[in-house]
Amino acid sequence: MKKIFALLLLFTSMINFAQTKIENVDAETFKKLIDEKKSYLIDLRTDDELKNKGFIKGATQIDYFKKDAETIIAKLDKKKTYLIYCAGGGRSGECAELMKNLGFTHVVNLEKGFDDWKKKGFEIEKK
């Protein structure tokens, strides 16, 4: 009986894991998704990065380097779609994997990060 329960639990976990959709997109696609206003925008950079370089309007900051970042992310609604970004795509790529492991259903990563967003001339906000 325990083996059957363990197999069912493993199977359920695999189904949930397979249902996670992670997309790595360019700045143009990311902007289109922001404009649709159907997703939640998260900036994973530090306070200094936001202060010195600006941010994408409407973004909520979760500093991925802080100790409580994973706890904050884990408390988000896993059924919603999240658009995430950092400076160059490294942190957000790592965060996308974390979100996948936590069971989020749809995560969109700005593949080359805020630096590429800014380079392409898209609008930014300053603190």
C-alpha positions in Angstrom: 0.0 0.0 0.0 2.8 2.4 0.9 4.5 1.7 -2.5 1.2 2.5 -4.4 0.9 5.8 -2.4 4.5 6.7 -3.1 4.1 6.0 -6.8 0.9 8.1 -6.9 2.6 10.9 -5.2 5.6 10.7 -7.6 3.2 10.6 -10.6 1.3 13.6 -9.4 4.5 15.6 -8.8 5.7 14.7 -12.3 2.4 15.9 -13.8 2.6 19.2 -11.9 6.2 19.6 -12.9 5.4 18.9 -16.6 2.6 21.5 -16.6 4.9 24.4 -15.8 5.5 26.5 -18.9 8.7 28.6 -18.9 9.3 30.9 -21.8 12.6 32.7 -22.5 11.7 35.7 -24.7 13.3 38.7 -26.2 12.6 42.3 -25.2 10.0 42.9 -27.9 7.9 39.9 -26.9 8.3 40.8 -23.2 6.9 44.3 -23.9 3.9 42.9 -25.8 3.1 40.7 -22.9 3.4 43.6 -20.5 1.1 45.7 -22.7 -1.5 42.9 -22.6 -1.8 43.5 -18.8 -2.6 39.8 -18.1 0.6 39.0 -16.1 2.4 40.1 -13.0 5.8 41.8 -13.6 8.6 41.1 -11.2 12.0 42.8 -11.1 14.6 40.6 -9.4 17.3 43.2 -9.0 18.7 44.9 -6.0 17.7 48.3 -4.6 20.9 49.9 -6.0 20.3 48.5 -9.4 16.8 50.0 -9.5 18.0 53.3 -8.1 21.0 53.6 -10.5 19.6 52.0 -13.7 15.8 52.4 -13.4 13.1 49.7 -13.9 10.2 48.7 -16.1 7.0 50.6 -15.2 4.6 48.4 -13.1 7.3 46.0 -11.8 7.2 44.7 -8.3 10.7 44.2 -6.8 11.7 41.0 -5.2 15.5 41.2 -4.6 16.6 37.7 -5.6 19.8 38.1 -3.6 18.0 38.6 -0.3 17.7 35.6 2.1 13.9 35.7 2.1 13.5 35.9 -1.7 12.6 32.2 -2.1 10.0 32.4 0.7 8.4 35.5 -0.9 8.3 33.8 -4.3 6.9 30.6 -2.8 3.9 32.6 -1.4 2.9 33.9 -4.8 -0.2 32.5 -6.6 1.2 29.7 -8.6 -1.7 29.7 -11.1 -0.9 33.3 -12.4 1.5 34.2 -15.2 4.6 36.0 -14.1 7.0 38.1 -16.2 10.4 38.1 -14.6 13.6 39.9 -15.3 17.0 40.9 -13.8 20.0 42.7 -15.2 21.3 40.2 -17.8 19.1 37.1 -17.6 21.1 35.0 -15.1 19.1 35.5 -11.9 15.8 35.5 -13.7 16.7 32.2 -15.4 17.6 30.7 -12.1 14.4 32.1 -10.6 12.3 30.6 -13.5 13.7 27.2 -12.6 12.9 27.8 -8.9 9.4 28.7 -9.8 9.1 25.6 -12.0 10.2 23.5 -9.1 7.7 25.2 -6.8 4.8 24.4 -9.2 4.1 27.7 -10.9 2.2 27.2 -14.1 3.5 29.9 -16.4 6.7 32.0 -16.1 8.1 34.3 -18.8 11.8 35.2 -18.5 13.3 38.3 -20.2 16.1 36.3 -21.6 18.8 39.0 -22.0 17.5 41.1 -19.0 16.9 44.7 -18.3 20.2 45.7 -20.0 18.8 44.5 -23.3 15.4 46.2 -22.6 17.2 49.5 -22.1 19.5 49.0 -25.1 16.5 48.5 -27.3 15.1 51.8 -26.2 12.0 50.7 -24.3 10.6 53.0 -21.6 12.1 52.9 -18.1 11.2 54.5 -14.9 13.6 56.1 -12.4 13.2 56.2 -8.6 
